[in-house]
Amino acid sequence: MGAKTTREKITDDIIIDMYMDYVLAHEAAPKSVYKFCQSNQLEEADFYERFGSFENLQRAIWAKFYGNTETLIQKNKGYEGFSNKDKMLTFFFSFFELLSLNRSYVLFALKEQRNVLKNLKQLTYLRKHFKGFATALIEEANSDKSIRITKYNPQLFSEGAWLQLMFLLKFWMDDSSPGFEKTDMAIEKSVKTVFDVFDNTPLESIIDLGKFLYKENFA
């Protein structure tokens, strides 16, 4: 989307669009808020009122990816009746479909910094929202269990789900298959494995996932 002038109502989304357009057009992040605002006819006050820094803006972009995914899956009238596994599958398929629409920006954002920890800092808000989503799934499953020993650990599950998302994100970044069909396969196999592990039937799915990953990375 093109730049907006300060005569229009400035929103978070407008500034996010400006930023994403800027880094893709210049193949580099802006050197300063001043230069970024100058190039977009934007008042610095409008930027600082909403984000405060480029770091916060980058975190907000990933939060936006999550929010748009959540909005999309909630529009599915049958979603509330899905099993927890199908809800997780729906989230991942929708999330990576949205990332694919913004692939150029995502690849730039994650590859800009060679320092992995710096890259992960921009995922702070995404991590918080996604772990909340995963925790809600497990708490819903636990509500149907009367025996304490059979209940899942929400913290353990949400952390495992986050690591799964990070694995899938790396897989998607390296995926050059048509329509990212290999990423779709990885999503299906990894989600099946995670839920089988929590249902205490892990062996077949883990072997299946292991064979798939070996083939993709070493064959």
Order of alpha helices (4+ residues) and beta strands (2+ residues): alpha-alpha-alpha-alpha-alpha-alpha-alpha-alpha-alpha-alpha-alpha
